[in-house]
Amino acid sequence: MRRHKTITISIPEDLIEYLDKKISQINRSSYEETNRSQYIRLLIKKDMAAITAGKTSPPEGTEDLALSDLDYYNSLLDLGGYKR
C-alpha cells in the first residue's frame, strides 16, 4: 500500500490560476486518473525550464496547447509506459 505525505506550500495567486488551467486541461484529456500527477509534473518542469532559460511564455488556454508540446508530452508518456 502506498504511503502519502501532505505538504503545505504558499503559491502566488497567478500561479494557482495557471495550475488550475493545466489541471482542467488534463482532466479533459484521455489520460487515466492515476497518471495525472505525473503529467502535471511534466508540464510544470517544462514550463519552469523555459522560465529559467529566460524565455517566459504566458499561460496557455486549455485549447491552445501547441501540437509540438502535445507530441513532446506524448513521447514522454510513451517512454515511461504511462499512456493507455
Secondary structure, 3 states (H helix, E strand, C coil): CCCCCCCCCCCCHHHHHHHHHHHHHHHCCCCCHHHHHHHHHHHHHHHHHHHHCCCCCCCCCCCCCCHHHHHHHHHHHHHHCCCC
